[in-house]
Amino acid sequence: MESIVSTINSIVWSQALVITCLGVGIYFTLRTRFSQVRNLKEMVSLLFSGQKSEQGISSFQGFCTALAGRIGTGNIAGVATAIAWGGPGALFWMWAIAFLGAGSAFAESTLGQLYKEEHEGEYRGGPAYYIEKGFGNTKFSKIYGIIFAIITIIAVGILLPGVQSNSIAVSVYNALGLNVNITAVILVILLALIIFGGIKRIGSAAEFIVPFMGGAYILMALIIIIVNISDLPGVLALIFKSAFGSEATFGGILGSTIAWGVKRGVYSNEAGQGTGPHASSAAEVSHPAKQGFVQAFSVYVDTLFVCSATGFMILMTGCYNTYNEGTQEIIVQNMPQYGISDIGAVYTQEGVNTLIPGFGGAFVAIALFFFAFTTLMAYYYIAEVNLTYLVKKLNQGKSSKIATNLLRFTILAMTAYGSIKSAALAWAMGDIGVGLMAWLNLVAIVLLSNTVMKCFNDYERQKKLGIPRDNINFDPRPLGIKGADFWERKADEIKSNS
């Protein structure tokens, strides 16, 4: 089974996908004229401008919900594993995919807002929606949308929850000695309380948890950097030399460095993968591009802040090594029931231990618990949105409470299962899900890039006219955009009330 999954994973995550992730990011960076830099102030300003409504969550809640999905195991275990397998230079390529990926995140989140719908008092949207509507509601686009929805439900509803819960169980066991079965029960109860409350409860929980834990984690990294400040120049030089193969120790693994940096970067910040647009679509904004800017900034927060925090804690304390048999033996001896897949948490825990001996295990366990738990919340929401889309298509527009509850219990079951089993197979299967989603979504946003640019240019045009940010509105019809029924109705309402 593992060999089959490994073979499929190597095909999905071939060099072609690595190049495509970088290429699509470059494409949108150039088309938006380096909007990631020019509009950085706009991103931050828009973060706090949108207000929640009866149907939608606020921009900040959408930002936090998307970050809840982005910030997870990948930010701790994923970063360290990338460094272990690809060397310190992998961190540079994570930065690169974050900078370029901000362009992809803007595109997909803008499209998510543009083609969103109202469903049972809430906004719903995502790649399945904009694939179908953006391509003109053709038979091809409907099949394409259904395929994406099915793969997404399998990926975030079945394959990925176990990765997050396993990391929580392992870190808690290592730090506190708590039996993994007890951790599984606690996780399932807490997750059930959240996911049975819908997107508004998820948004409210994420709004509280994400800033608190993210801030605490970054603060710990800053303290470690300050304590080891004399080593900072050398670490930065090591990162850049390793990134381009000029460091002798890591010169022979340049291809692996780039591949692991991009692979774990996409796994962490999810730019272009197609997960971010789901939370973006739920936000209440006056122009689709607004949430696109907000979600572009969330990629920066995830990778440039949180992933960098992990990377610097590991590199500046010397608690890393490229993967070898000796490293595997150490991991297996300490955690015989888990194995090499949890190497990242060990590196990060040891990094914190160099500053406060004995504290690293508990701190990383707590951080990983909150990061991975909020990711589980986001996974459920993403799966539910795609299930809603799928049920409506296959059940003549009727919703199904039975299907929704079945999804909830499935995610709870996979969360429990992942807590007590090895994560090695789950990581490989999760990577397959992420990779397939990325392939389908990246192709879609490139084909819909002209629509993205119409939204982008319309927002910048109104800004140049001096229209206050809160008064910038959107009407798709003058731009020649079809299928954005929600925004057509909203534009008509604004005209009738003016």
C-alpha positions as CSV (number, residue, x, y, z in Angstrom):
1,M,0.0,0.0,0.0
2,E,2.7,2.5,1.0
3,S,4.8,1.8,-2.1
4,I,1.7,2.4,-4.3
5,V,0.9,5.7,-2.5
6,S,4.6,6.7,-2.7
7,T,4.6,6.1,-6.5
8,I,1.4,8.1,-7.0
9,N,2.8,10.9,-4.8
10,S,6.0,11.1,-6.9
11,I,4.0,11.4,-10.1
12,V,1.6,14.1,-8.7
13,W,4.5,16.0,-7.1
14,S,6.9,15.7,-10.0
15,Q,9.2,18.6,-11.0
16,A,6.4,19.7,-13.3
17,L,4.2,20.7,-10.4
18,V,7.1,22.5,-8.6
19,I,7.8,24.5,-11.8
20,T,4.0,25.2,-12.3
21,C,3.6,26.5,-8.8
22,L,6.6,28.9,-9.3
23,G,5.5,29.7,-12.9
24,V,1.9,30.7,-12.0
25,G,3.2,32.9,-9.1
26,I,5.5,34.6,-11.5
27,Y,2.8,35.0,-14.1
28,F,0.4,36.8,-11.7
29,T,3.2,38.8,-10.1
30,L,4.1,40.3,-13.6
31,R,0.5,40.8,-14.7
32,T,-0.4,42.7,-11.5
33,R,2.9,44.7,-11.7
34,F,4.3,43.3,-8.4
35,S,1.1,44.0,-6.5
36,Q,2.5,42.0,-3.6
37,V,4.9,44.9,-3.0
38,R,2.9,47.9,-4.3
39,N,-0.2,47.1,-2.4
40,L,1.2,45.9,0.8
41,K,-0.2,48.9,2.7
42,E,-3.6,48.3,1.1
43,M,-3.5,44.6,2.2
44,V,-3.1,45.6,5.8
45,S,-5.7,48.4,5.7
46,L,-8.3,46.2,4.1
47,L,-7.7,43.5,6.8
48,F,-9.7,45.5,9.3
49,S,-12.2,47.3,7.0
50,G,-14.9,44.8,6.3
51,Q,-17.8,44.3,8.7
52,K,-19.6,41.0,9.2
53,S,-23.3,40.7,8.3
54,E,-26.1,38.1,8.7
55,Q,-24.8,36.3,5.7
56,G,-21.1,36.8,5.8
57,I,-18.1,37.0,8.2
58,S,-15.8,40.1,8.4
59,S,-12.7,40.4,6.3
60,F,-10.6,39.8,9.4
61,Q,-12.6,36.7,10.3
62,G,-12.1,35.5,6.7
63,F,-8.4,36.2,7.0
64,C,-8.2,34.3,10.3
65,T,-10.3,31.4,8.9
66,A,-8.0,31.1,5.9
67,L,-4.9,31.4,8.2
68,A,-6.5,28.6,10.4
69,G,-6.2,26.4,7.3
70,R,-2.8,27.6,6.3
71,I,-1.1,27.6,9.8
72,G,-0.9,24.0,10.9
73,T,1.5,21.1,11.1
74,G,3.3,22.3,8.0
75,N,4.5,25.4,9.9
76,I,6.3,23.3,12.5
77,A,6.9,19.8,11.4
78,G,6.7,20.6,7.7
79,V,9.4,23.4,7.8
80,A,11.8,21.3,9.8
81,T,11.3,18.3,7.6
82,A,12.0,20.4,4.5
83,I,15.2,21.6,6.2
84,A,16.1,18.0,7.2
85,W,15.6,16.6,3.7
86,G,16.5,19.7,1.6
87,G,19.0,21.6,3.8
88,P,18.8,25.2,5.1
89,G,18.2,26.5,1.6
90,A,14.7,25.0,1.6
91,L,13.7,27.9,3.8
92,F,14.6,30.4,1.0
93,W,12.5,28.5,-1.5
94,M,9.6,28.6,1.0
95,W,10.0,32.4,1.1
96,A,10.2,32.5,-2.7
97,I,6.9,30.5,-3.2
98,A,5.3,32.7,-0.5
99,F,6.2,35.9,-2.4
100,L,5.2,34.5,-5.7
101,G,2.3,32.6,-4.2
102,A,0.8,35.8,-2.9
103,G,-0.1,36.6,-6.5
104,S,-1.7,33.2,-6.9
105,A,-3.6,33.7,-3.6
106,F,-4.9,37.1,-4.8
107,A,-6.2,35.5,-8.0
108,E,-8.0,32.5,-6.5
109,S,-9.5,34.5,-3.6
110,T,-10.8,37.2,-5.9
111,L,-12.4,34.6,-8.1
112,G,-13.9,33.0,-5.0
113,Q,-15.5,36.3,-4.0
114,L,-16.6,37.0,-7.6
115,Y,-18.6,33.8,-8.1
116,K,-19.9,33.2,-4.6
117,E,-23.5,32.3,-3.8
118,E,-25.9,32.6,-0.9
119,H,-26.8,29.2,0.7
120,E,-29.0,28.8,3.7
121,G,-28.2,32.3,5.0
122,E,-24.4,32.0,4.4
123,Y,-22.0,32.9,1.6
124,R,-20.5,29.9,-0.2
125,G,-17.8,29.8,-2.9
126,G,-14.5,28.4,-4.0
127,P,-12.8,26.8,-7.0
128,A,-15.7,24.5,-7.9
129,Y,-18.0,27.5,-8.1
130,Y,-15.6,29.7,-10.1
131,I,-14.6,26.8,-12.4
132,E,-18.2,26.2,-13.4
133,K,-19.3,29.9,-13.6
134,G,-16.1,31.3,-14.9
135,F,-16.0,29.0,-17.9
136,G,-19.6,29.8,-18.8
137,N,-21.7,27.0,-17.2
138,T,-20.8,24.6,-20.0
139,K,-20.9,20.8,-19.7
140,F,-17.1,20.8,-19.5
141,S,-17.0,23.4,-16.7
142,K,-19.6,21.5,-14.7
143,I,-17.7,18.3,-14.9
144,Y,-14.5,20.1,-14.0
145,G,-16.1,21.7,-11.0
146,I,-17.5,18.4,-9.8
147,I,-14.1,16.7,-10.2
148,F,-12.5,19.4,-8.1
149,A,-15.2,19.2,-5.4
150,I,-14.8,15.4,-5.1
151,I,-11.0,15.5,-4.9
152,T,-11.2,18.3,-2.3
153,I,-13.7,16.4,-0.1
154,I,-11.4,13.4,-0.2
155,A,-8.3,15.5,0.5
156,V,-9.5,17.7,3.3
157,G,-12.3,15.4,4.6
158,I,-10.5,12.1,4.7
159,L,-6.7,12.3,3.9
160,L,-5.5,15.4,5.7
161,P,-7.2,15.5,9.1
162,G,-5.2,12.5,10.4
163,V,-1.9,14.4,9.6
164,Q,-2.9,17.2,11.9
165,S,-4.4,15.1,14.7
166,N,-1.4,12.7,14.6
167,S,1.0,15.6,15.1
168,I,-1.0,16.9,18.0
169,A,-1.1,13.4,19.7
170,V,2.7,12.9,19.1
171,S,3.7,16.3,20.5
172,V,1.4,16.0,23.5
173,Y,2.7,12.5,24.2
174,N,6.3,13.6,24.0
175,A,5.8,16.6,26.2
176,L,3.3,15.4,28.8
177,G,3.2,11.7,28.4
178,L,-0.6,11.8,27.7
179,N,-2.0,8.7,26.2
180,V,-2.8,9.2,22.5
181,N,-6.3,7.7,23.0
182,I,-7.1,10.4,25.6
183,T,-5.9,13.1,23.2
184,A,-8.1,11.6,20.4
185,V,-11.2,11.8,22.6
186,I,-10.4,15.4,23.6
187,L,-9.8,16.5,20.0
188,V,-13.0,14.9,18.8
189,I,-15.1,16.6,21.5
190,L,-13.6,20.0,20.9
191,L,-13.8,19.7,17.1
192,A,-17.5,18.6,17.3
193,L,-18.4,21.6,19.3
194,I,-17.0,23.9,16.6
195,I,-18.0,22.2,13.3
196,F,-21.6,21.7,14.3
197,G,-21.9,25.5,14.6
198,G,-21.2,26.4,11.0
199,I,-18.8,29.0,9.4
200,K,-19.7,31.8,11.9
201,R,-18.6,29.7,14.9
202,I,-15.5,28.6,13.0
203,G,-14.8,32.3,12.1
204,S,-15.3,33.4,15.7
205,A,-13.0,30.7,17.0
206,A,-10.3,31.3,14.4
207,E,-10.5,35.1,15.1
208,F,-9.6,34.4,18.7
209,I,-7.1,31.5,18.5
210,V,-5.0,32.4,15.4
211,P,-3.7,35.8,16.4
212,F,-3.1,34.7,20.0
213,M,-1.1,31.5,19.2
214,G,0.6,32.9,16.1
215,G,1.8,35.9,18.1
216,A,3.1,33.8,20.9
217,Y,5.0,31.5,18.6
218,I,6.6,34.4,16.6
219,L,7.5,36.1,20.0
220,M,9.3,32.9,21.1
221,A,11.2,32.9,17.8
222,L,12.2,36.5,18.2
223,I,13.5,35.8,21.7
224,I,15.6,33.0,20.4
225,I,16.9,35.2,17.5
226,I,17.8,38.0,19.9
227,V,19.6,35.5,22.3
228,N,21.6,34.1,19.3
229,I,21.8,37.4,17.4
230,S,25.5,37.0,16.8
231,D,24.8,33.9,14.7
232,L,22.2,35.6,12.5
233,P,24.5,36.8,9.7
234,G,26.0,33.3,9.4
235,V,22.6,31.6,9.3
236,L,21.3,34.0,6.6
237,A,24.4,33.3,4.6
238,L,24.0,29.6,5.0
239,I,20.3,29.8,3.9
240,F,21.2,31.7,0.7
241,K,24.3,29.6,-0.1
242,S,22.4,26.4,0.4
243,A,19.5,27.6,-1.6
244,F,21.6,27.9,-4.8
245,G,23.9,25.0,-4.1
246,S,27.0,27.1,-3.4
247,E,27.4,25.8,0.1
248,A,29.7,22.7,-0.1
249,T,27.8,20.7,2.5
250,F,24.5,21.0,0.7
251,G,25.7,21.5,-2.9
252,G,24.7,18.0,-4.0
253,I,21.1,18.3,-3.0
254,L,20.1,21.5,-4.9
255,G,17.2,19.9,-6.7
256,S,16.0,18.4,-3.5
257,T,16.3,21.8,-1.8
258,I,14.1,23.5,-4.3
259,A,11.6,20.7,-4.5
260,W,11.2,20.4,-0.7
261,G,11.1,24.2,-0.2
262,V,8.3,24.6,-2.8
263,K,6.4,21.4,-1.7
264,R,6.4,22.3,1.9
265,G,5.8,26.0,1.1
266,V,2.6,25.1,-0.8
267,Y,1.6,22.6,1.9
268,S,2.0,25.4,4.5
269,N,0.7,28.6,2.8
270,E,-1.6,26.8,0.4
271,A,-1.2,29.5,-2.2
272,G,-2.7,28.3,-5.5
273,Q,-3.9,25.1,-3.9
274,G,-7.6,26.2,-3.9
275,T,-8.3,26.1,-0.1
276,G,-8.0,29.8,0.6
277,P,-10.9,30.9,-1.7
278,H,-13.4,29.0,0.5
279,A,-12.9,31.3,3.5
280,S,-12.5,34.3,1.2
281,S,-15.9,33.7,-0.3
282,A,-17.6,33.8,3.1
283,A,-16.5,37.4,3.8
284,E,-18.7,40.4,3.5
285,V,-16.9,42.9,1.3
286,S,-17.9,45.6,-1.3
287,H,-15.5,44.5,-4.0
288,P,-14.1,41.0,-4.9
289,A,-10.5,42.3,-5.1
290,K,-10.6,43.4,-1.4
291,Q,-10.6,39.9,-0.1
292,G,-8.0,39.0,-2.7
293,F,-5.6,41.5,-1.2
294,V,-6.4,40.3,2.3
295,Q,-5.7,36.7,1.4
296,A,-2.5,37.6,-0.3
297,F,-1.3,39.1,3.0
298,S,-2.3,35.8,4.8
299,V,0.3,34.0,2.7
300,Y,3.0,36.4,4.0
301,V,1.9,35.9,7.6
302,D,1.9,32.1,7.2
303,T,5.3,31.7,5.6
304,L,7.4,34.9,6.1
305,F,6.4,35.1,9.8
306,V,5.4,31.7,11.2
307,C,7.4,29.4,8.9
308,S,10.4,31.7,9.3
309,A,10.0,31.6,13.0
310,T,10.3,27.8,13.0
311,G,13.2,27.9,10.5
312,F,15.2,30.4,12.5
313,M,14.6,28.6,15.8
314,I,16.0,25.4,14.3
315,L,18.9,26.9,12.3
316,M,20.1,29.5,14.9
317,T,20.3,26.9,17.6
318,G,22.0,24.3,15.4
319,C,19.2,21.7,16.0
320,Y,19.1,20.4,12.5
321,N,20.8,18.1,10.1
322,T,20.1,16.8,6.6
323,Y,18.3,13.5,6.7
324,N,20.4,10.4,7.1
325,E,20.2,6.9,8.6
326,G,21.6,8.1,11.9
327,T,18.8,10.7,12.2
328,Q,16.2,8.1,11.5
329,E,17.6,5.8,14.2
330,I,17.4,8.6,16.8
331,I,13.8,9.4,15.9
332,V,12.8,5.7,15.9
333,Q,14.5,5.0,19.2
334,N,12.7,7.9,20.9
335,M,9.3,7.4,19.2
336,P,9.2,3.8,17.9
337,Q,5.5,3.9,17.3
338,Y,5.7,6.9,15.0
339,G,8.9,7.1,13.0
340,I,10.5,9.6,10.7
341,S,7.4,11.5,9.8
342,D,7.6,13.4,13.1
343,I,11.1,14.5,12.8
344,G,10.1,18.2,12.5
345,A,8.4,18.5,15.9
346,V,11.6,17.0,17.5
347,Y,13.9,19.6,15.8
348,T,11.6,22.5,16.8
349,Q,11.3,21.3,20.4
350,E,15.1,21.0,20.7
351,G,15.5,24.5,19.3
352,V,13.3,25.9,22.1
353,N,15.0,23.7,24.7
354,T,18.3,25.4,24.0
355,L,16.8,28.6,25.3
356,I,14.7,27.2,28.2
357,P,15.7,23.6,28.9
358,G,12.7,21.3,29.3
359,F,10.3,24.0,28.0
360,G,10.6,23.2,24.3
361,G,8.4,20.1,24.4
362,A,5.5,21.7,26.2
363,F,5.6,24.9,24.2
364,V,5.8,23.2,20.8
365,A,3.0,20.8,21.9
366,I,0.7,23.7,22.9
367,A,1.5,25.6,19.7
368,L,1.0,22.6,17.5
369,F,-2.2,21.8,19.3
370,F,-3.7,25.2,18.4
371,F,-2.2,25.4,14.9
372,A,-3.4,21.9,13.9
373,F,-6.7,22.2,15.7
374,T,-7.7,25.4,13.8
375,T,-6.5,23.7,10.6
376,L,-9.0,20.9,11.3
377,M,-11.7,23.4,11.7
378,A,-10.8,24.9,8.3
379,Y,-10.7,21.5,6.7
380,Y,-14.2,20.8,7.8
381,Y,-15.5,24.0,6.4
382,I,-13.8,23.5,3.0
383,A,-15.1,20.0,2.8
384,E,-18.6,21.2,3.7
385,V,-18.6,23.9,1.0
386,N,-17.6,21.4,-1.7
387,L,-20.1,18.8,-0.4
388,T,-22.9,21.5,-0.6
389,Y,-21.8,22.2,-4.2
390,L,-21.7,18.5,-5.1
391,V,-25.1,17.7,-3.5
392,K,-26.8,20.5,-5.3
393,K,-25.4,19.3,-8.7
394,L,-26.2,15.7,-8.2
395,N,-29.4,16.1,-6.2
396,Q,-31.2,18.7,-8.5
397,G,-30.4,21.6,-6.2
398,K,-31.7,20.1,-3.0
399,S,-29.6,20.3,0.1
400,S,-28.9,17.2,2.3
401,K,-28.6,17.4,6.0
402,I,-27.8,13.7,6.0
403,A,-24.7,14.2,3.7
404,T,-23.5,17.1,5.9
405,N,-23.8,15.1,9.1
406,L,-22.1,12.1,7.5
407,L,-19.2,14.4,6.5
408,R,-19.0,15.7,10.1
409,F,-18.8,12.3,11.6
410,T,-16.3,11.2,8.9
411,I,-13.9,14.0,9.8
412,L,-14.3,13.3,13.5
413,A,-13.5,9.6,12.8
414,M,-10.5,10.4,10.7
415,T,-9.3,12.9,13.4
416,A,-9.5,10.1,16.0
417,Y,-7.9,7.5,13.7
418,G,-5.0,9.8,12.9
419,S,-4.3,10.5,16.5
420,I,-3.5,6.8,17.3
421,K,-1.8,5.7,14.0
422,S,1.5,6.5,12.3
423,A,1.5,9.6,10.1
424,A,3.9,8.4,7.4
425,L,1.2,7.1,5.1
426,A,-1.2,9.9,5.9
427,W,1.5,12.5,4.9
428,A,2.0,10.8,1.6
429,M,-1.7,10.6,0.9
430,G,-2.3,14.1,2.1
431,D,0.4,15.3,-0.3
432,I,-1.4,13.6,-3.1
433,G,-4.6,15.4,-2.2
434,V,-2.9,18.7,-2.0
435,G,-1.1,18.1,-5.3
436,L,-4.2,17.1,-7.2
437,M,-6.1,20.2,-5.9
438,A,-3.2,22.4,-6.9
439,W,-3.0,21.0,-10.4
440,L,-6.7,21.5,-11.0
441,N,-6.8,25.0,-9.4
442,L,-3.7,26.4,-10.9
443,V,-4.8,25.5,-14.4
444,A,-8.2,27.1,-13.7
445,I,-6.9,30.4,-12.3
446,V,-4.5,30.9,-15.3
447,L,-7.3,30.3,-17.7
448,L,-9.5,32.8,-15.8
449,S,-6.6,35.3,-15.4
450,N,-8.3,37.9,-17.7
451,T,-11.3,37.9,-15.3
452,V,-9.0,38.3,-12.4
453,M,-7.3,41.3,-14.0
454,K,-10.6,42.9,-14.8
455,C,-11.4,42.9,-11.1
456,F,-7.9,44.0,-10.2
457,N,-7.8,46.9,-12.6
458,D,-11.3,48.0,-11.7
459,Y,-10.3,48.3,-8.0
460,E,-7.1,50.2,-8.8
461,R,-9.1,52.5,-11.2
462,Q,-11.5,53.5,-8.5
463,K,-8.6,54.0,-6.1
464,K,-6.9,56.4,-8.5
465,L,-10.2,58.3,-8.9
466,G,-9.9,59.1,-5.2
467,I,-13.0,57.1,-4.1
468,P,-12.7,56.2,-0.4
469,R,-11.9,52.6,0.3
470,D,-15.2,51.9,2.0
471,N,-17.1,53.3,-1.0
472,I,-15.4,51.2,-3.7
473,N,-18.1,49.0,-5.1
474,F,-18.3,46.5,-7.9
475,D,-20.6,45.8,-10.9
476,P,-19.4,43.0,-13.2
477,R,-21.6,43.9,-16.2
478,P,-19.6,47.0,-17.4
479,L,-16.5,44.8,-17.3
480,G,-18.0,42.1,-19.5
481,I,-17.9,39.5,-16.7
482,K,-20.8,37.0,-16.8
483,G,-22.0,34.5,-14.2
484,A,-21.4,36.8,-11.2
485,D,-25.1,36.8,-10.2
486,F,-24.5,37.8,-6.6
487,W,-22.6,41.0,-7.6
488,E,-25.2,41.9,-10.2
489,R,-27.9,41.9,-7.6
490,K,-25.8,43.8,-5.1
491,A,-25.0,46.5,-7.7
492,D,-28.7,46.8,-8.5
493,E,-29.5,47.2,-4.7
494,I,-26.9,49.9,-4.3
495,K,-28.3,51.8,-7.3
496,S,-31.9,51.5,-6.1
497,N,-30.9,52.8,-2.6
498,S,-28.8,55.7,-3.9
